[in-house]
Amino acid sequence: MRLSQVSFRYRRRAQDVLRGIDARLDPGDVIELAGANGAGKSTLLRLLAGLTPPTSGTVTGRPAVVGFAPDRFPAGQPFTVAGYLRHMSRVRGGARWEPWAERLNMTHLLGVRLRELSKGSAHKVGLAQALMPGPGLLILDEPFAGLDRDTREALPAIVTEVADRGGVVVASDHQGGLRGLAGLRHWALQDGRLAEVAAPEGPGEARVTVEVRVPAGELPAFLHRVRSDGYQARPVTPEEVG
């Protein structure tokens, strides 16, 4: 999946919220998106998910199945939790939601109406509907917000499963709940620009950059393998090479 010179503004004469973004996402990537409040993180996530079109530039190679869990789940709908998940299952072609109700510790909520849920419980419903179709691209906006301890501890393993089957996960997360994952990529948004940044280094830990050339057809598997081993790796553009 690739973003090429992507920009976005909310109104025709308004200032760009996102400017000239170039990025590549490969199968198996897990990306943590950081930035100050108002930096445009949620806008970028919606754009990645295909819910918002860019003002200019292109997004290509988006996986056919996308799961999106918003920061604020739209709870003002006339459903119980079970009724909503059944509805989303029909929309998703019969995707099974029951295993996710178990894994996200929400079976006790199935008879509760959406409008009666706490923020954390509503967030679980949002996660379940995003995960149920087996997404090739999973977008998570503050996924750990309001979750109970058991669910917070379960979520990194769920994200790893998505990546291990070749899916891409992008999460905006102030709480750093995915920081322990091997190969986690770090994106930072500032002044509308996106940059890939290094993970925070531990005391006394030095890093070096190594150039490795691989056949183009082997690149996705190579990147997934080295990131799984805990290394940071990204493709470079022809302009960067020479």
Summary of the structure (lengths in Angstrom):
residues: 242
radius of gyration: 18.6
end to end distance: 23.5
largest distance: 60.5
contacts: 692
relative contact order: 0.19
helix: 32%
strand: 21%
